[in-house]
Amino acid sequence: MLRLAWARSQSTNSSGIKSRFTNDLFRLDKTSTPGYSRGIGRSPVPLRKPPSLRSLRTPHNCLRTTWPASFSMASGGEGKSSPPATPNKHSNRLARERSPYLLQHAHNPVDWFPWGQEAFDKAKSEDKPIFLSVGYSTCHWCHVMERESFEDEEIGRILSENFVCIKVDREERPDVDKVYMTFVQATSGGGGWPMSVWLTPDLRPFIGGTYFPPRDTGLRPGFRTILMRIIEQWQSNRSALESSGERVIDALKKGSAIAARPGETPPPASDVAQRCFLQLANSYEEEYGGFRDAPKFPTPVNLMFLMTFWAANRSTAEGAEALQMTLHTLRMMALGGIHDHVAQGFHRYSTDFSWHVPHFEKMLYDQAQLAVAYITAYQVSGEQFFADVARDVLLYVSRDLSDKSGGFYSAEDADSLPTAESSEKREGAFCVWTAGEIRDLLGETVEGAKGGATQAEIFMHHYGVKEQGNVEPEQDPHGELLGQNVLIVRYSVELTAAQFDLSVEKVEEVLAVGRERLAQVRKGRPPPHLDTKMLSSWNGLMLSGFARVGAVLNDRALVERAEQAAQFLRDHLWDETRQKLLHSCYRGEDMEVEQIASPIAGFLDDYAFVVHGLLDLYEATLSTSWLRWAEELQLQQDALFWDSQGSGYFCSDPTDPTLLLPLKQDQDGAEPSANSVSVLNLLRLSHYTGRQDWTQHCQQLLAAFSDRLVRVPIALPDMVRGLMAQHYTLKQIVICGQPDAEDTARLIACVNALFLPHKVLMLADGDTEGFLYQRLPVLSSLRPLEGRATAYVCQNFTCALPVTCPEELRRQLLD
């Protein structure tokens, strides 16, 4: 199977762009080895044709084709940002950086530069090619390449003497990553991290790949060999290298262009939504839910589309099927090992088709989107189970990914030391259990249990714990989980109770005690590396998570946590002077928030995700201060990123001379694309502000992506949601009443209890000098009836009869 997958990866090239020099460089003498520049990685978002090779342990953002089949696919930081126990032999400029990933490379014997003018100037003045290495702090293969190559004295000398070496954190500089990943994918048919790209002094790529082993292995060239070949080619064949790279960039500029033709309108929403549903249904795996075979990713963008499709097609068989697909997938994920049953939250993805053995990394953006997906499932189904899972996710984030400033950290690693005495990290060591450990922790006999069963026996039965471990060899090809158990709910509480002749309440008590004891033990284990970088974009997603869950559950504490997150963004990632967002900030050694000397300006994702979070926060608090800031940010987003010629938004500043490709992301993957999120942002803001230009922007944006929406809507399910909202027209739900009055709260709670994907909620409190009244004068004509809080349900401010009773409001909203 590995051989087959390798062959398949070598023949895949979506763009048809190839470099002859790439093939030559990655071929050992007198062989016809396939071009190794194809790298180990795959796309940074789920592929349009995801692999079905279950045995690969392939962390998202570290996805690969098939090269080092003998190595672990765990993702993990090496903890090098911690103060060293002994003096370092080497130090480089990265020691002055704040990114955890860059700090992990600060003591390599490589003369690393961060991305910036100093490196560019050196390359030009010395006329040297640039070696660009891109990764992130919780990527295992990034650290494998570091350990094997970047810590090697000889390779370090070759790199430092012959190249200007630049190290980039892809999460810190997604703009740089997107440009060169596009090149790598186009020229090699694959991509992933670590990404290795060689550039001319004017930043034009000519060769690219991903992970390389340090030395030649069989017929495959090692990193040292590749470096020597590039040096030779640069000296003897430079013009051909440069012209080859130039042709690729020119082709990519043409091939990646996304623009609306003059007079073009958005495609028909119903047709696009129907096609998106059918494409998802065709890839749906019925037994355990999810899409495609292993590895299985949560893909919240798919699930949110399906629930929106159901809301628009409640009475049809296809609507019912969409809902069933969603709820089954969310249920199976929550019961599976991808869900951390001891310490809450969700791991990155499952290596098998049953959601059992995860890649153990935890990412903030997953927690944010899954919290929203689960609370939405609660709204549509009324099942408390889904609300409990949403709370569970937020508990994990509050405890383990929260900074005292109110911000959220980026990620928790997959790898950790099995014990304090261990010298080598293993994937999942922090999370897995032997049967013996559980028996030792839960040895008490449970009164009344059949056969005098102990707590351990009940716990092990329920969570599928086996004496020999419950991880199949194909999910553990490198033996890291040998004899270990990943907890997975194998039986319902009712079935477990029947098995041991106990009441459901007693079994729930036993399981809760067991989880708590295991959690206490985990606190004593060496923790995984924590990436304490705080990003505007991911904090915006998490802001939505707390605001949405808090509003639906009417939980003031969760809403207040969302407000703290918004205030953090305002205090630490908003440049008040220039009226611009910043992309990132960092936890300093004294636990205070720190910034780098030249802060990174915000990208499109930062603006779009924060605006979305602020709109959700407004609907949770009905405080117009957040609405006002959302309007300011949207105006700035338009000024910075809007394409006035072709419509839609560029991912980063199109005037930046260091970025060769002005890109517009055209895929909703692990995160929704910022253009997709912006569709709904523009629609919602147009209803809150009365700005018709934002309605026009929305239509133009959808027109720019119309070809993609029509052909492969499964690539943009979140944008399809926006297209549906534009088609159906948002309902304005106006609550007229006093903000703190009980009757006002009851009407608001009625709205929040329902999943209404095509609506905006606003409070008309009678303050005619306030934000909403100034922008929407029509609000002055809407008043409470007989002194009671009153709801008006309107479209284009043509309103149905006002109601004061929550039950009547519910009927009107569901009509």
C-alpha positions in Angstrom: 0.0 0.0 0.0 2.9 2.4 0.8 4.4 1.7 -2.6 1.1 2.4 -4.3 0.6 5.6 -2.4 4.1 6.7 -3.4 3.4 6.1 -7.0 0.1 7.9 -6.8 1.8 11.0 -5.2 4.4 11.1 -7.9 1.8 11.4 -10.7 -0.4 14.0 -9.0 0.1 17.6 -10.3 -3.0 19.7 -10.2 -1.5 22.6 -12.1 0.6 20.9 -14.7 3.6 23.2 -13.9 6.9 21.4 -13.6 10.6 22.4 -13.5 13.1 20.3 -15.4 15.8 21.5 -13.1 13.9 20.3 -10.1 13.7 16.9 -11.5 17.4 16.9 -12.3 18.4 18.1 -8.9 16.4 15.4 -7.1 17.7 12.5 -9.1 20.8 10.6 -8.0 23.4 9.8 -10.6 22.5 7.1 -13.2 19.1 6.6 -11.7 15.6 7.5 -12.7 14.3 8.1 -9.2 11.0 10.0 -9.1 11.4 13.8 -8.6 11.9 14.1 -4.8 11.0 17.8 -4.9 7.4 16.5 -4.5 8.2 16.5 -0.9 6.5 14.8 1.9 3.6 17.1 2.3 0.1 17.5 1.0 -2.0 20.6 0.9 -2.3 22.6 4.1 -6.1 22.1 3.9 -7.9 18.8 3.3 -7.2 17.7 -0.2 -9.9 17.6 -2.8 -9.1 13.9 -3.1 -8.1 12.9 0.5 -6.0 9.9 0.9 -7.3 6.6 2.2 -4.1 5.2 3.6 -5.1 4.5 7.2 -1.7 3.5 8.5 -0.2 7.0 8.0 -0.1 9.2 11.1 -0.3 12.5 9.3 -0.8 15.6 11.4 -2.6 18.5 9.8 -0.2 21.2 8.7 2.4 18.4 8.6 0.7 16.3 5.9 2.9 14.3 3.7 3.0 11.9 0.8 5.0 8.8 1.8 8.7 9.3 2.1 9.9 8.3 5.6 7.5 5.4 6.2 9.7 4.2 9.1 9.4 7.4 11.1 6.6 8.5 13.5 4.2 11.0 12.1 3.7 12.7 15.5 3.8 16.4 15.7 5.7 17.9 18.5 7.8 20.8 19.7 11.1 20.1 21.2 10.8 22.6 24.0 13.8 24.5 22.9 12.2 27.8 23.7 12.8 27.0 27.4 16.0 28.2 29.0 18.8 25.7 28.3 20.4 23.8 31.2 23.9 24.3 29.7 25.4 27.1 27.6 24.6 26.9 23.9 27.4 26.3 21.5 25.6 28.3 18.8 23.3 31.3 18.7 21.8 33.2 15.8 19.4 36.1 15.1 16.4 34.0 15.9 17.2 34.3 19.6 15.8 37.9 19.4 12.5 36.7 18.1 9.3 36.0 20.0 7.8 33.2 17.9 8.1 29.8 19.7 9.0 28.2 16.4 11.8 30.6 15.6 13.1 30.3 19.2 13.3 26.6 18.7 15.9 27.2 16.0 17.8 30.0 17.8 20.8 27.7 18.6 21.2 25.8 15.4 24.7 26.0 13.7 22.9 27.8 10.9 23.1 31.5 10.3 19.4 31.9 10.4 17.6 35.2 9.6 14.0 36.0 10.2 12.0 37.1 7.2 12.9 40.7 6.6 15.0 43.3 4.9 18.3 42.4 6.6 18.2 39.0 4.9 17.1 40.3 1.6 19.8 42.9 1.5 22.5 40.3 2.4 21.3 38.1 -0.4 21.6 40.9 -2.9 24.9 42.3 -1.7 26.5 38.9 -1.6 24.6 37.6 -4.7 23.6 34.4 -2.9 20.5 32.3 -3.3 18.1 32.2 -0.3 17.2 29.0 1.5 13.7 29.5 3.0 12.5 27.0 5.6 8.9 27.3 6.8 7.2 25.4 9.7 5.5 25.9 13.0 6.2 25.0 16.6 4.0 21.9 17.0 5.1 20.2 13.7 7.0 17.0 14.4 8.6 16.7 10.9 9.8 20.3 11.2 11.7 19.1 14.3 12.9 15.9 12.7 14.5 18.0 9.9 16.0 20.3 12.5 17.5 17.5 14.5 18.8 15.7 11.5 19.9 18.6 9.3 19.8 22.0 11.0 21.7 20.7 14.1 24.3 19.0 11.9 27.6 21.0 11.9 28.5 20.1 8.4 25.1 20.9 6.9 25.0 24.1 9.0 28.3 25.2 7.5 27.2 24.5 4.0 24.0 26.4 4.5 25.6 29.4 6.2 28.5 29.7 3.7 26.5 29.3 0.5 23.0 30.6 1.2 21.2 33.3 3.1 19.0 31.2 5.4 15.6 32.4 6.4 13.3 30.7 8.9 9.6 31.5 8.9 6.8 30.5 11.3 3.9 29.8 9.0 1.4 30.9 11.6 3.2 34.1 12.2 3.6 34.9 8.4 0.8 33.1 6.6 1.3 35.5 3.7 4.8 34.2 3.0 3.7 30.6 3.5 0.8 30.9 1.1 2.9 32.3 -1.7 5.7 29.7 -1.6 3.4 26.8 -0.8 1.5 27.6 -4.0 4.8 27.3 -5.8 5.8 24.0 -4.1 2.4 22.5 -4.8 2.4 23.6 -8.4 5.9 22.3 -9.2 5.8 19.1 -7.1 2.2 18.0 -6.9 2.3 18.1 -3.1 3.0 20.3 -0.2 3.4 20.4 3.6 5.6 21.4 6.4 8.5 21.7 6.9 8.6 23.5 3.6 12.0 24.0 1.9 12.3 26.5 -0.9 15.3 28.0 -2.7 14.9 31.6 -4.0 16.9 34.1 -6.0 18.0 37.3 -4.2 14.9 39.0 -5.5 12.8 36.4 -3.7 11.7 34.4 -6.8 11.6 30.6 -6.1 13.3 28.2 -8.4 13.3 24.9 -6.5 11.0 23.7 -3.7 10.1 20.7 -1.6 9.3 19.7 2.0 11.1 17.4 4.3 14.5 16.0 3.2 16.5 13.3 5.1 20.0 14.5 5.9 21.9 11.9 3.8 21.2 9.8 0.7 19.0 6.8 1.4 18.7 4.2 -1.3 18.0 6.0 -4.6 16.7 9.1 -2.8 19.0 12.1 -2.4 19.6 13.6 1.1 19.5 17.2 2.1 23.3 17.6 1.9 23.4 16.2 -1.7 20.6 18.5 -2.7 22.4 21.5 -1.3 25.5 20.6 -3.2 23.6 20.2 -6.4 21.9 23.6 -6.0 25.2 25.3 -5.3 26.6 23.7 -8.5 23.6 24.7 -10.6 23.6 28.2 -9.2 27.2 28.6 -10.3 27.0 26.9 -13.7 23.4 27.1 -14.8 22.0 30.1 -13.0 20.2 31.8 -15.9 18.3 28.6 -16.6 17.3 28.2 -13.0 16.1 31.8 -12.8 14.2 31.6 -16.1 12.5 28.4 -15.1 11.4 29.8 -11.8 10.2 33.0 -13.6 8.0 31.0 -16.0 6.4 29.1 -13.1 5.6 32.4 -11.2 4.1 33.9 -14.4 2.0 30.8 -14.9 0.9 30.9 -11.3 -0.1 34.5 -11.5 -2.4 33.7 -14.4 -3.6 30.4 -12.9 -4.4 31.7 -9.4 -6.3 34.8 -10.5 -9.8 35.0 -9.2 -12.0 37.9 -10.5 -15.5 38.7 -11.5 -16.2 39.5 -15.1 -18.0 42.8 -15.9 -21.6 42.5 -15.2 -21.3 39.0 -13.7 -23.7 38.1 -10.9 -23.6 35.4 -8.2 -24.6 31.9 -9.3 -28.0 30.5 -8.4 -27.9 29.7 -4.7 -30.3 26.7 -4.8 -28.3 25.0 -7.5 -25.0 25.6 -5.8 -26.3 24.4 -2.4 -27.8 21.3 -3.9 -24.6 20.4 -5.7 -22.6 21.0 -2.5 -24.9 18.7 -0.6 -24.6 16.0 -3.2 -20.8 16.2 -3.3 -20.7 15.9 0.5 -23.2 13.1 0.6 -21.1 11.2 -2.0 -18.0 11.5 0.3 -19.9 10.7 3.5 -18.9 7.6 5.5 -22.0 6.2 6.9 -20.8 3.9 9.7 -18.9 6.5 11.8 -19.7 9.7 10.1 -17.3 12.1 8.6 -16.2 12.5 5.0 -13.9 10.2 3.1 -11.9 7.5 4.7 -8.9 7.8 7.1 -7.4 10.1 8.1 -10.6 11.8 9.2 -10.7 15.5 9.9 -13.5 17.2 11.8 -14.2 19.7 9.0 -16.6 22.0 10.9 -17.2 24.0 7.7 -18.9 21.0 6.1 -21.0 20.4 9.2 -22.1 24.0 9.4 -23.1 24.0 5.8 -25.2 20.8 6.2 -27.1 22.3 9.1 -27.7 25.4 7.1 -28.9 23.3 4.2 -31.2 21.5 6.6 -32.6 24.8 7.9 -33.5 25.8 4.3 -34.9 22.4 3.4 -36.5 21.1 6.6 -39.4 19.4 4.8 -37.4 17.5 2.3 -35.7 14.1 2.4 -32.4 15.7 1.5 -32.7 18.2 4.4 -33.3 15.3 6.8 -30.3 13.4 5.3 -28.1 16.5 5.7 -29.1 16.8 9.4 -28.6 13.0 10.0 -25.1 13.2 8.5 -24.2 16.1 10.7 -25.6 14.8 14.0 -24.1 11.3 13.5 -20.7 12.7 12.7 -20.7 15.0 15.7 -21.9 12.2 18.0 -19.3 9.7 16.7 -16.5 12.3 17.1 -17.5 13.1 20.7 -17.6 9.4 21.6 -14.3 8.7 19.8 -10.7 9.0 20.9 -10.3 12.2 18.9 -12.2 13.7 21.9 -10.2 13.9 25.0 -12.4 12.2 27.6 -10.1 13.1 30.5 -9.0 16.6 29.9 -11.6 17.9 27.4 -11.2 19.4 23.9 -10.5 17.8 20.6 -7.4 16.5 19.0 -6.4 17.5 15.5 -7.8 14.5 13.6 -8.2 10.7 13.6 -5.7 8.4 11.9 -8.4 5.8 11.5 -12.0 5.8 10.1 -13.7 5.2 13.5 -12.4 8.4 15.2 -10.4 6.2 17.6 -6.7 6.9 17.4 -6.0 10.6 17.0 -3.1 12.7 16.1 -2.9 14.2 19.6 -2.1 17.8 18.7 -4.8 20.3 19.8 -5.3 23.5 17.8 -7.2 26.6 19.0 -9.0 27.0 15.7 -10.4 23.5 15.9 -11.8 24.1 19.4 -13.4 27.4 18.3 -15.2 25.9 15.3 -16.2 22.7 17.0 -17.7 24.6 19.9 -19.9 26.5 17.4 -20.8 23.3 15.6 -21.8 21.4 18.7 -23.9 24.3 20.1 -25.6 24.6 16.7 -26.4 20.8 16.8 -28.0 21.4 20.2 -30.1 24.2 18.7 -31.4 22.0 15.9 -31.8 18.8 17.9 -32.5 19.9 21.5 -30.2 17.1 22.7 -28.3 18.1 25.9 -25.5 15.8 24.8 -24.4 18.3 22.2 -24.6 21.3 24.6 -22.4 19.3 27.1 -19.8 18.7 24.4 -19.7 22.4 23.6 -19.2 23.3 27.2 -16.5 20.6 27.4 -14.6 22.3 24.6 -14.7 25.7 26.3 -13.7 24.2 29.6 -10.5 22.9 28.0 -9.8 26.3 26.3 -10.4 28.2 29.5 -8.1 26.0 31.5 -5.3 25.2 29.1 -5.2 27.7 26.2 -6.1 30.9 28.0 -3.7 33.8 28.9 -4.5 35.9 31.9 -4.8 38.9 29.5 -7.9 37.4 28.0 -6.2 36.1 24.9 -6.0 32.5 23.7 -2.8 30.5 22.9 -2.4 28.8 19.5 -1.8 25.1 20.1 -0.8 22.2 22.4 1.7 19.7 21.0 1.1 16.0 20.3 4.4 14.8 21.7 5.7 14.8 25.2 8.1 12.9 27.5 6.5 9.7 28.9 8.2 10.4 32.3 10.3 13.1 33.8 13.3 10.9 33.4 12.7 10.2 29.7 14.9 11.7 27.1 12.8 11.1 24.0 9.3 12.4 23.4 6.5 10.2 22.1 3.2 11.0 20.5 0.3 10.8 22.8 2.4 10.1 25.9 0.5 12.7 27.9 -2.9 11.2 27.0 -2.7 7.4 26.8 -3.1 4.7 29.5 -2.1 1.1 30.2 -4.6 -1.2 31.7 -2.4 -1.6 34.8 -2.4 2.2 35.4 -6.2 2.2 35.4 -6.5 -0.8 37.7 -4.1 0.8 40.2 -6.0 4.1 40.2 -9.5 2.5 40.3 -9.2 -0.6 42.5 -12.2 -0.2 44.7 -15.1 -2.6 44.4 -18.4 -1.1 43.4 -21.2 -1.9 45.8 -23.9 -3.9 44.1 -22.0 -4.5 40.9 -22.3 -8.0 39.3 -19.4 -10.3 40.2 -17.9 -7.8 42.6 -16.7 -5.6 39.7 -14.2 -2.9 40.5 -14.3 0.7 39.3 -11.5 -0.2 36.9 -13.5 -3.0 35.3 -16.5 -0.8 34.7 -14.3 2.1 33.4 -12.3 -0.2 31.2 -15.4 -1.8 29.8 -17.0 1.5 29.0 -13.9 3.1 27.4 -12.7 0.1 25.5 -9.5 -0.4 27.5 -7.6 -3.7 26.8 -4.9 -5.5 28.6 -2.7 -5.5 25.5 -3.7 -1.9 24.6 -6.4 -0.9 22.2 -4.4 0.6 19.4 -4.2 -1.5 16.3 -0.7 -1.9 14.7 -1.8 -0.1 11.5 -2.6 3.0 13.6 0.8 2.7 15.3 3.4 1.7 12.6 6.3 3.0 14.7 5.4 1.3 18.0 4.9 4.5 20.1 1.5 3.4 21.4 2.4 -0.3 22.1 0.4 -1.5 25.1 -1.3 1.8 25.5 -5.0 2.7 25.4 -6.8 5.6 23.8 -10.1 6.1 25.6 -13.1 5.7 23.3 -16.7 5.2 24.4 -17.6 1.7 23.3 -21.0 1.4 25.1 -23.7 3.8 26.2 -24.0 4.4 29.9 -27.3 2.4 29.8 -25.5 -0.7 28.3 -22.7 -0.4 30.7 -25.1 -0.2 33.6 -26.9 -3.3 32.3 -23.7 -5.2 32.0 -22.9 -4.7 35.7 -26.4 -4.7 37.1 -26.1 -1.1 38.2 -28.2 2.0 37.9 -27.3 4.6 35.2 -26.7 7.1 38.0 -24.2 4.8 39.7 -22.3 4.1 36.5 -22.1 7.8 35.7 -20.7 8.4 39.2 -18.1 5.7 38.7 -17.0 7.0 35.3 -16.8 10.6 36.6 -14.6 9.5 39.5 -12.4 7.6 37.1 -12.0 10.5 34.7 -11.1 12.8 37.6 -8.5 10.5 39.0 -6.9 10.1 35.5 -7.0 13.9 35.1 -5.1 14.3 38.4 -2.4 11.8 37.2 -2.0 13.6 34.0 -1.3 16.8 35.9 1.8 15.1 37.2 3.1 14.0 33.7 5.5 16.1 31.7 3.2 18.4 29.7 3.4 18.8 26.0 4.8 21.9 24.5 2.4 24.9 24.5 2.6 27.4 21.6 1.8 30.6 23.5 1.7 32.8 20.4 -1.6 34.6 20.3 -3.1 35.4 16.8 -5.8 37.8 16.0 -7.5 35.4 13.5 -7.7 32.4 15.8 -8.7 34.6 18.8 -11.5 35.9 16.6 -12.7 32.4 15.9 -12.6 31.6 19.6 -14.4 34.8 20.4 -17.2 33.5 18.3 -17.1 30.2 20.1 -17.6 31.7 23.6 -20.1 34.2 22.4 -22.3 31.7 20.5 -22.3 29.1 23.2 -22.9 31.6 26.0 -25.8 33.2 24.1 -27.5 29.8 23.3 -27.1 28.5 26.9 -27.8 31.9 28.4 -24.6 31.5 30.4 -23.4 34.9 31.5 -19.9 33.6 32.5 -19.2 32.3 29.0 -20.4 35.6 27.5 -18.1 37.5 29.9 -15.2 35.4 28.8 -16.0 36.4 25.2 -16.0 40.0 26.2 -12.6 39.5 27.9 -11.3 38.1 24.6 -12.6 41.0 22.6 -11.0 43.4 25.1 -7.7 41.6 24.8 -7.9 42.0 21.0 -8.6 45.7 21.5 -5.8 46.2 24.1 -3.0 44.1 22.5 -3.7 43.6 18.8 -5.3 46.9 17.8 -3.0 49.8 16.8 -5.2 52.7 17.8 -2.9 55.3 16.2 -2.9 53.7 12.7 -6.4 52.1 13.2 -5.1 48.7 12.1 -5.1 45.2 13.5 -1.9 43.5 14.3 -1.5 39.8 13.5 0.2 38.4 16.6 1.5 39.0 20.1 3.3 36.7 22.6 3.5 35.6 26.1 6.7 36.9 27.6 8.9 35.2 30.2 7.3 37.2 33.0 3.8 36.1 31.8 3.0 39.5 30.4 1.9 40.1 26.8 4.8 41.2 24.6 5.2 42.4 21.1 8.1 42.2 18.6 10.0 45.4 17.7 8.3 45.6 14.3 4.8 44.1 14.8 3.3 42.1 12.0 0.4 43.9 10.4 -2.9 42.0 10.3 -3.9 39.9 7.3 -7.3 39.4 5.8 -7.9 36.4 8.1 -7.4 38.6 11.1 -9.9 41.2 10.0 -12.5 38.8 8.8 -12.4 36.4 11.8 -12.4 39.3 14.3 -15.3 41.1 12.6 -17.2 37.8 12.7 -16.5 37.3 16.3 -17.5 40.9 17.2 -20.8 40.4 15.4 -21.5 37.3 17.3 -20.5 39.1 20.5 -22.9 41.9 19.7 -25.8 39.4 19.4 -24.7 37.8 22.7 -24.5 41.1 24.6 -26.4 43.6 22.5 -23.7 46.1 23.4 -23.2 48.4 20.4 -19.6 49.2 21.3 -18.7 45.8 19.7 -20.8 46.6 16.6 -19.1 50.0 16.2 -15.7 48.4 16.3 -16.8 45.7 13.8 -17.8 48.5 11.4 -14.4 50.2 11.8 -12.6 46.9 11.1 -14.6 46.2 8.0 -13.9 49.6 6.6 -10.2 49.0 7.2 -10.4 45.5 5.7 -12.0 47.0 2.5 -9.3 49.7 2.3 -6.4 47.2 2.7 -7.5 44.1 0.8 -10.4 44.7 -1.5 -9.6 44.1 -5.2 -11.3 47.1 -6.9 -10.7 45.6 -10.4 -11.6 41.9 -9.9 -13.6 42.0 -6.7 -13.1 39.9 -3.6 -10.3 40.2 -1.0 -6.6 39.5 -1.3 -5.2 37.4 1.5 -2.5 40.0 2.3 -1.5 43.5 1.3 -1.3 43.4 -2.5 1.2 46.3 -2.5 3.8 44.4 -0.5 6.8 44.2 -2.9 8.2 41.1 -1.1 5.1 38.9 -2.0 5.2 37.7 -5.6 1.6 36.4 -5.9 -1.6 38.4 -5.0 -3.6 35.5 -3.8 -7.3 35.0 -2.9 -7.8 31.8 -0.9 -10.4 29.7 -2.7 -10.8 26.8 -0.3 -12.6 26.3 3.1 -10.4 23.8 4.9 -9.3 23.4 8.5 -10.4 27.1 8.8 -12.9 28.8 6.6 -11.4 31.1 4.0 -11.5 34.8 4.9 -13.5 35.6 1.7 -16.1 33.0 2.7 -16.4 34.6 6.2 -16.5 38.0 4.7 -19.7 37.2 2.7 -21.7 36.8 5.9 -19.9 39.7 7.6 -20.8 42.1 4.8 -24.4 40.9 4.8 -24.8 41.2 8.5 -23.1 44.6 8.7 -25.2 46.0 5.8 -28.3 45.2 7.9 -26.8 46.8 11.1 -25.5 49.9 9.3 -27.8 50.4 6.3 -24.7 50.5 4.0 -25.8 49.3 0.6 -22.2 49.3 -0.7 -21.5 46.3 1.6 -24.4 44.5 0.0 -22.9 45.2 -3.4 -19.4 44.1 -2.2 -21.0 40.8 -1.1 -22.6 40.3 -4.5 -19.3 41.1 -6.3 -17.3 38.8 -4.1 -19.7 35.9 -4.8 -19.5 36.7 -8.5 -15.7 36.6 -8.4 -15.8 33.1 -6.9 -18.7 31.9 -9.1 -16.7 29.5 -11.2 -15.4 27.7 -8.1 -18.9 27.7 -6.5 -20.5 26.2 -9.6 -17.9 23.6 -10.3 -16.7 22.4 -6.9 -18.9 24.0 -4.2 -17.6 21.3 -1.8 -14.3 23.3 -1.8 -16.2 26.4 -0.4 -19.0 25.1 1.9 -18.8 28.2 4.1 -19.1 30.5 1.1 -22.1 28.5 -0.1 -23.7 29.3 3.3 -23.0 33.0 2.5 -24.5 32.6 -1.0 -27.6 31.0 0.6 -27.9 33.9 3.1 -27.6 36.4 0.2 -30.3 34.6 -1.7 -32.8 34.2 1.2 -32.3 37.7 2.6 -31.5 38.1 6.3 -34.4 38.5 8.7 -34.1 41.5 11.1 -35.3 40.5 14.5 -35.7 43.7 16.5 -36.4 43.5 20.2 -37.8 46.7 21.6 -37.3 46.9 25.3 -35.0 47.9 28.2 -31.7 46.0 28.1 -31.9 44.7 31.7 -35.6 44.0 31.8 -36.8 40.4 32.3 -39.3 40.5 29.5 -36.6 41.6 27.1 -34.4 38.8 28.2 -37.1 36.2 27.6 -37.6 37.3 24.0 -33.8 37.3 23.4 -33.5 33.9 24.9 -36.2 32.6 22.5 -34.3 33.9 19.5 -31.0 32.4 20.8 -32.5 29.0 21.4 -33.2 28.5 17.6 -30.8 28.0 14.8 -31.6 30.8 12.4 -28.8 31.0 9.9 -30.3 33.9 7.9 -31.0 36.5 10.6 -29.6 39.5 12.5 -30.7 40.3 16.0 -30.7 43.8 17.3 -32.0 45.6 20.4 -33.9 48.9 20.0 -33.6 50.4 23.5 -35.1 53.8 22.6 -31.7 55.6 22.6 -32.2 57.6 19.4 -28.7 59.0 19.7 -27.2 55.5 19.8 -25.3 53.6 17.1 -28.1 51.6 15.6 -30.7 54.5 15.6 -28.2 56.8 13.8 -27.6 54.3 11.1 -31.1 52.8 10.9 -33.6 55.7 11.4 -36.5 53.2 10.8 -35.9 51.9 14.3 -37.5 55.0 15.7 -40.9 53.8 14.4 -40.7 50.5 16.3 -41.8 50.7 19.9 -42.8 48.4 22.8 -46.5 47.6 23.0 -48.2 48.7 26.1 -44.9 49.1 27.9 -43.9 45.4 27.4 -40.8 44.2 25.5 -41.9 43.6 21.9 -40.3 41.7 19.0 -40.6 42.7 15.4 -39.6 40.2 12.7 -38.8 42.0 9.5 -37.3 41.6 6.1 -36.0 44.7 4.5 -37.8 46.4 7.4 -41.2 45.2 6.2 -42.3 43.7 9.5 -44.7 41.0 10.6 -47.2 41.8 13.4 -45.3 42.6 16.6 -45.4 40.0 19.4 -44.7 40.2 23.1 -45.0 36.4 24.0 -41.9 34.2 23.5 -44.1 31.3 22.2 -45.6 33.5 19.6 -42.2 34.8 18.6 -40.9 31.2 18.2 -43.8 30.3 15.9 -43.2 33.4 13.8 -39.4 32.6 13.5 -40.0 29.0 12.5 -42.7 30.0 10.0 
